[in-house]
């Protein structure tokens, strides 16, 4: 069993983890990693019609303030290797009702996902949402671990206007769901309300809801 490190202040936890992020759209804090470090996304970004072809985390404010944002993202990426990272994130997230993993970036390894699961188990009153395109990492994680009930993993589609196809190894799990991106085709499932709500989630929490099997986002 891992020793639980108690941080007296959030400043101590901040020094370890690099801190959380807050985007204008989201109702919760998140954890931003560099989009350029995405394992699958860095390949998809060069493929026409992929969801990463026009990655929002490589433009807008992410691009405009890159000199400030990118060093912090890379600091967070490195911090995941720190043996105290889980404890630091538990301290920072605290009693928040909702938390999103990776408004930018994605899973890096099975160990990374295992640490996220540890955080969810220790903060069982918080609902966590993890969007990812790292199908193999999730599959390998499930060989030895289970998904906490308060962690929703949404496997993201690779291409716009195409469904997210779950391999058999990822089917049948209550908390493994999907998300898609539509530009022309109206895909099945819950259609993200943000475009009709000035680009914000408002009171919607569909992404965190394991009863919503698919959330479809309008292409940026």
C-alpha positions as CSV (number, residue, x, y, z in Angstrom):
1,X,0.0,0.0,0.0
2,X,1.3,3.4,-0.9
3,X,2.1,5.7,2.0
4,X,-0.2,8.7,2.0
5,X,1.7,12.0,2.1
6,X,-0.2,14.7,3.9
7,X,0.5,18.2,2.5
8,X,-0.1,20.9,5.0
9,X,-0.8,23.5,2.3
10,X,-1.9,23.6,-1.3
11,X,1.2,25.6,-2.1
12,X,3.3,22.5,-1.2
13,X,1.0,20.3,-3.5
14,X,1.2,23.0,-6.2
15,X,5.0,22.8,-6.2
16,X,4.9,19.0,-6.9
17,X,2.0,18.8,-9.4
18,X,2.3,22.1,-11.4
19,X,-1.3,23.0,-10.5
20,X,-4.7,22.6,-12.0
21,X,-6.1,24.6,-14.9
22,X,-9.4,26.5,-15.5
23,X,-10.8,26.9,-18.9
24,X,-13.6,29.4,-19.7
25,X,-16.0,26.6,-20.9
26,X,-15.7,24.1,-18.1
27,X,-17.6,24.2,-14.8
28,X,-14.6,22.5,-13.1
29,X,-10.9,22.7,-12.9
30,X,-8.9,20.3,-15.1
31,X,-5.3,19.2,-15.7
32,X,-3.6,20.5,-18.9
33,X,-0.8,18.6,-20.6
34,X,1.0,19.6,-23.8
35,X,-1.0,18.5,-26.9
36,X,2.2,17.9,-28.7
37,X,2.9,15.1,-26.2
38,X,-0.2,13.2,-27.2
39,X,0.8,9.7,-28.3
40,X,-2.1,9.1,-30.8
41,X,-3.1,12.7,-31.3
42,X,0.4,13.8,-32.5
43,X,-0.1,11.3,-35.4
44,X,-3.7,12.2,-36.1
45,X,-3.0,15.9,-36.3
46,X,-1.4,15.3,-39.7
47,X,-4.3,13.3,-41.0
48,X,-7.1,15.1,-42.9
49,X,-10.6,14.5,-41.4
50,X,-9.2,13.4,-38.0
51,X,-10.5,15.1,-34.9
52,X,-7.0,16.3,-34.1
53,X,-6.5,17.9,-37.5
54,X,-7.8,21.2,-36.1
55,X,-6.9,20.6,-32.5
56,X,-8.3,23.4,-30.3
57,X,-5.4,22.9,-27.8
58,X,-3.0,24.1,-30.5
59,X,-4.8,27.3,-31.3
60,X,-6.8,30.0,-29.6
61,X,-5.6,31.0,-26.1
62,X,-3.4,27.9,-26.0
63,X,-1.5,29.3,-29.0
64,X,-1.8,33.0,-28.1
65,X,-0.3,32.5,-24.7
66,X,1.9,29.6,-25.5
67,X,5.0,31.1,-24.0
68,X,3.3,31.1,-20.6
69,X,1.1,28.0,-21.0
70,X,3.5,25.5,-22.6
71,X,6.2,25.5,-19.9
72,X,3.5,24.9,-17.3
73,X,2.1,22.0,-19.3
74,X,5.5,20.4,-19.6
75,X,6.1,20.8,-15.9
76,X,2.9,19.0,-15.2
77,X,3.9,16.3,-17.7
78,X,7.1,15.7,-15.9
79,X,5.5,15.9,-12.5
80,X,3.4,12.8,-13.1
81,X,6.6,10.7,-12.6
82,X,7.0,12.2,-9.1
83,X,6.1,9.6,-6.4
84,X,4.2,12.3,-4.5
85,X,2.1,13.3,-7.5
86,X,-1.0,11.4,-6.5
87,X,-0.9,12.9,-3.0
88,X,-0.4,16.4,-4.4
89,X,-3.4,16.1,-6.7
90,X,-5.6,14.7,-3.9
91,X,-4.7,17.8,-1.9
92,X,-5.4,20.2,-4.8
93,X,-8.7,18.7,-6.0
94,X,-9.9,18.4,-2.4
95,X,-13.7,18.3,-2.1
96,X,-14.6,19.6,-5.6
97,X,-17.8,18.0,-7.1
98,X,-16.4,17.6,-10.6
99,X,-12.9,17.4,-12.2
100,X,-11.8,16.9,-15.8
101,X,-8.6,15.3,-16.8
102,X,-6.7,16.8,-19.7
103,X,-8.4,19.8,-21.4
104,X,-5.2,19.5,-23.4
105,X,-3.0,16.4,-23.8
106,X,-3.8,12.8,-23.1
107,X,-2.8,9.7,-21.1
108,X,0.9,8.8,-21.3
109,X,1.1,5.3,-19.9
110,X,-0.7,2.6,-17.9
111,X,1.0,4.0,-14.8
112,X,-0.4,7.4,-15.5
113,X,-4.0,6.0,-15.7
114,X,-3.3,3.9,-12.6
115,X,-2.4,7.1,-10.7
116,X,-5.6,8.8,-11.9
117,X,-7.6,5.8,-10.7
118,X,-5.9,6.1,-7.3
119,X,-6.9,9.7,-7.0
120,X,-10.5,8.9,-7.9
121,X,-10.6,6.2,-5.2
122,X,-9.3,8.5,-2.6
123,X,-11.7,11.3,-3.6
124,X,-14.8,9.2,-3.9
125,X,-17.2,12.2,-3.6
126,X,-15.7,13.8,-6.7
127,X,-16.9,12.8,-10.2
128,X,-14.0,12.6,-12.7
129,X,-14.2,12.7,-16.5
130,X,-11.3,11.4,-18.6
131,X,-11.5,11.8,-22.4
132,X,-8.9,9.8,-24.2
133,X,-7.8,8.3,-27.6
134,X,-5.3,6.0,-25.9
135,X,-7.3,2.8,-26.4
136,X,-4.3,0.5,-25.8
137,X,-3.4,2.1,-22.5
138,X,-7.0,1.7,-21.2
139,X,-7.1,-1.9,-22.4
140,X,-3.7,-2.8,-20.7
141,X,-4.8,-1.0,-17.5
142,X,-7.9,-3.2,-17.3
143,X,-5.8,-6.4,-17.3
144,X,-4.8,-5.7,-13.7
145,X,-7.1,-2.9,-12.3
146,X,-10.7,-1.8,-12.3
147,X,-12.2,1.6,-13.0
148,X,-13.4,3.5,-9.9
149,X,-17.2,4.1,-10.0
150,X,-16.6,7.9,-9.9
151,X,-14.3,7.9,-12.9
152,X,-16.0,8.1,-16.4
153,X,-13.6,7.3,-19.2
154,X,-14.8,8.5,-22.6
155,X,-13.1,6.8,-25.6
156,X,-12.9,9.5,-28.2
157,X,-13.5,9.0,-31.9
158,X,-10.5,9.3,-34.2
159,X,-12.3,11.0,-37.1
160,X,-15.0,13.7,-37.5
161,X,-18.5,12.5,-38.4
162,X,-17.5,8.9,-37.5
163,X,-18.5,6.8,-34.5
164,X,-16.1,5.8,-31.7
165,X,-15.7,2.1,-32.2
166,X,-15.0,0.3,-28.9
167,X,-13.0,-2.9,-29.4
168,X,-14.5,-6.0,-27.7
169,X,-11.9,-5.7,-24.9
170,X,-13.4,-2.3,-23.9
171,X,-17.1,-3.3,-24.2
172,X,-19.3,-4.1,-21.2
173,X,-17.8,-1.7,-18.7
174,X,-20.3,0.7,-17.0
175,X,-17.8,3.6,-17.0
176,X,-16.2,3.2,-20.4
177,X,-18.3,5.3,-22.8
178,X,-17.6,7.3,-26.0
179,X,-17.5,10.7,-27.5
180,X,-17.7,11.9,-31.1
181,X,-17.2,15.0,-33.1
182,X,-19.7,16.1,-35.7
183,X,-19.4,18.8,-38.4
184,X,-21.9,17.6,-41.0
185,X,-23.4,14.4,-39.8
186,X,-25.6,14.4,-36.8
187,X,-24.2,11.5,-34.8
188,X,-26.2,9.5,-32.2
189,X,-26.2,10.3,-28.6
190,X,-26.3,13.5,-26.5
191,X,-25.4,16.6,-28.5
192,X,-23.1,18.9,-26.5
193,X,-25.1,22.1,-25.6
194,X,-22.1,24.4,-25.4
195,X,-22.6,26.0,-28.9
196,X,-26.1,27.2,-27.8
197,X,-24.8,28.4,-24.4
198,X,-22.2,30.9,-25.4
199,X,-19.6,28.1,-25.6
200,X,-20.0,27.0,-22.0
201,X,-21.3,23.9,-20.2
202,X,-23.8,25.9,-18.2
203,X,-25.6,23.5,-15.9
204,X,-24.9,20.4,-18.1
205,X,-22.8,17.6,-16.7
206,X,-23.4,15.0,-19.4
207,X,-19.7,14.3,-19.9
208,X,-19.5,13.1,-16.3
209,X,-22.7,11.0,-16.5
210,X,-22.2,7.3,-17.0
211,X,-25.8,7.0,-18.1
212,X,-25.0,9.1,-21.2
213,X,-23.4,6.5,-23.5
214,X,-22.1,9.0,-26.2
215,X,-21.6,12.8,-26.2
216,X,-21.2,14.4,-29.6
217,X,-19.3,17.7,-29.8
218,X,-19.6,20.2,-32.7
219,X,-16.3,20.5,-34.6
220,X,-14.3,23.6,-33.7
